[in-house]
Amino acid sequence: MYTARRSIEEAHKPASDADGPTQIRLILALARPHARALALVAALTLAGSGTTLTIPWLAGTLAGHLVEAGSTGTVRLVALLVGAIVASAALGAVVQIVSGETAARILADLRSSLYAHLQRLPMSWHVAHRHGDVLALITSEVAHLGHFLTGTLVAIPPLLVTAAGAALLMLRIDPALALLVPVLVPTYVILLKLVGRRLRDLGAREQEAEARVLALAEDNLGVIAAIKTFTREEPEHARYRRRVDAARRVSVRLNRMEALVEPVGTLVAALAALALLLMVGDHIHRGRLATQELFSFLFYAALLTRPVAALAESWSQVQVTRGILARMAQVLAAGAEPGYAPAARLPHLNGEIRFEGVDFAYPGRPPVLSGFDLTIAPGEKVAILGGNGIGKTTLVALLLRLYDCRSGRIMLDGHDITGVAVETLRRQIALVPQRPELVSSTVRENIAFGRHGASAAEIEAAARRADAYDFIQALPQGFDTGIGDHGVRLSGGQGQRIALARALLKDAPIVILDEATSMYDPEGEERFVETCARILHGRTVLLITHRPASVTLADRVIRL
Ligand SMILES: Nc1ncnc2c1ncn2[C@@H]1O[C@H](COP(=O)(O)OP(=O)(O)OP(=O)(O)O)[C@@H](O)[C@H]1O
């Protein structure tokens, strides 16, 4: 899997606009790990199409025999024909199964690579992109791509091979047919090209409209209590309806356009059939075609009609899918967070932190920090105070390298954090953030999030230290109680205690408490402050708080 991801990312080194070649590179990168399965699909496809192509010939021979000599001596031919029909159907089914499975595997690789890549993209990327768009990309757009891969794309090669084979065999029977090719093929291609661009645009607009619908639903369901308390049901429903209608309008236009494409194929096929009829009629009239050849020729013509119409329909799918591939290629081309590349490991820390002349501004915003200096000794506990929006949380984000300083540097035990692998940095810092950021699972899993592979006893011990054990035991299933979406079934203070337990379980040399006890009741906070003196002994602690009780934990107070 890692190899697949790496090759997909390698296909995207030029972070430019995702153009045709980039999409082809993406497809090749996706296909590479499945080369053997794809080769099997190709071989089966050839075998299937070859078998299908014998059917008109056998049927023509049989028909010719029946017309000229009656039904005597046809048993062998009938048996062969039935055999070819059964083999063609069986091979068709096998191709469908094998190619469907291969496509599903390719798709699973793509989904998982996309997700892995999203996790590695920097915070600045996530802040700049709408959740709804990203969700749409990894859900509905990936599903669309899946339908395309398993439904349309796997059907194209057999259709192409059958159409080309039928055309070649018809040419062999009657070379005058070659005259038709220079007329019909360009007509077909030009007609498809004309609608192709429009289809791509509409496809992109449809995905965009769907993403807006998804984003609003996601946003609003997340603030459903606010919608109720501010009685926003009607205006929010109207807003949702407007987005649904906008998506419907684009989808209807796309559908109309797609509906035009199949008749294009049918039209070309009908023109070809008419031309054939005229030519064949003339040739029979002049006695140039044997009866058997005539029948075979007409059966091949019938065989050719279906792929021509179906290819036109597949073409419209290809156009919509190109838009999706372009958007995926763009996401995959976005550079991962710095520090994931092989870099020096940060050794186990004593916990000295130094901010040296740090300047920082969020993109498009005025500076938050200018020339900021601060040195914290190993094991020291420092409270950072300051008004709302002054930059306290930003300091934490810089220390964890969620963002990089514009200038200046941050040193841990004398190591510049930009020179070490981010995971070795982040593993040594336990953060209790302002908002608990709980996962939609059980209490146990939320605490275990702090350290992979922690035992039940360690989880319970961390809960005790965070003063969370008693309330957890009182929940219906104790540690195995589900807490709802992002902890919606917990009180604010309970959520914070779980977030704290999670951080304590991490057992890191540096601990950051960003308003970690802001929702604790006074007794709980007091108990926590008492426990802290013991459990945080020897660790470097950065304490961001407005609460006097928590400030007492600090050896030193810094005001921003
Ligand atoms: N992702 C972001 N993009 C742009 N600006 C941001 C972002 N995050 C924070 N800011 C801005 O940066 C400034 C500092 O924010 P920060 O969260 O560090 O403040 P704080 O001191 O922790 O405030 P509080 O006490 O309210 O938690 C604020 O003006 C805020 O609006």
The ligand as a MOL file (V3000), in Angstrom:
LIG
                    3D

  0  0  0     0  0            999 V3000
M  V30 BEGIN CTAB
M  V30 COUNTS 31 33 0 0 0
M  V30 BEGIN ATOM
M  V30 1 N -6.0160 29.5300 11.2370 0
M  V30 2 C -6.0210 30.8540 11.3790 0
M  V30 3 N -6.0230 31.6170 10.2820 0
M  V30 4 C -6.0120 32.9630 10.3990 0
M  V30 5 N -5.9620 33.6120 11.5530 0
M  V30 6 C -5.9540 32.9020 12.6890 0
M  V30 7 C -6.0010 31.4780 12.6650 0
M  V30 8 N -5.9810 31.0350 13.9380 0
M  V30 9 C -5.9440 32.1290 14.7210 0
M  V30 10 N -5.9340 33.2470 13.9810 0
M  V30 11 C -5.8270 34.6360 14.4530 0
M  V30 12 O -4.5680 34.7580 15.1010 0
M  V30 13 C -4.6810 35.5520 16.2770 0
M  V30 14 C -4.1220 34.7780 17.4780 0
M  V30 15 O -4.9770 33.6830 17.7600 0
M  V30 16 P -4.7190 32.6850 18.9610 0
M  V30 17 O -5.6890 31.5630 18.8230 0
M  V30 18 O -3.2940 32.3510 19.0140 0
M  V30 19 O -5.1160 33.5960 20.2030 0
M  V30 20 P -5.1590 33.2370 21.7590 0
M  V30 21 O -4.2240 34.1690 22.4460 0
M  V30 22 O -4.9420 31.7840 21.9890 0
M  V30 23 O -6.6470 33.6590 22.0950 0
M  V30 24 P -7.7140 33.0690 23.1460 0
M  V30 25 O -7.3660 33.5420 24.5250 0
M  V30 26 O -8.9950 33.6760 22.6870 0
M  V30 27 O -7.7060 31.5900 23.0170 0
M  V30 28 C -6.1430 35.9090 16.4070 0
M  V30 29 O -6.2880 37.2420 15.9460 0
M  V30 30 C -6.8750 34.9600 15.4860 0
M  V30 31 O -7.9720 35.5810 14.8720 0
M  V30 END ATOM
M  V30 BEGIN BOND
M  V30 1 1 1 2
M  V30 2 1 2 3
M  V30 3 2 2 7
M  V30 4 2 3 4
M  V30 5 1 4 5
M  V30 6 2 5 6
M  V30 7 1 6 7
M  V30 8 1 6 10
M  V30 9 1 7 8
M  V30 10 2 8 9
M  V30 11 1 9 10
M  V30 12 1 10 11
M  V30 13 1 11 12
M  V30 14 1 11 30
M  V30 15 1 12 13
M  V30 16 1 13 14
M  V30 17 1 13 28
M  V30 18 1 14 15
M  V30 19 1 15 16
M  V30 20 2 16 17
M  V30 21 1 16 18
M  V30 22 1 16 19
M  V30 23 1 19 20
M  V30 24 2 20 21
M  V30 25 1 20 22
M  V30 26 1 20 23
M  V30 27 1 23 24
M  V30 28 2 24 25
M  V30 29 1 24 26
M  V30 30 1 24 27
M  V30 31 1 28 29
M  V30 32 1 28 30
M  V30 33 1 30 31
M  V30 END BOND
M  V30 END CTAB
M  END
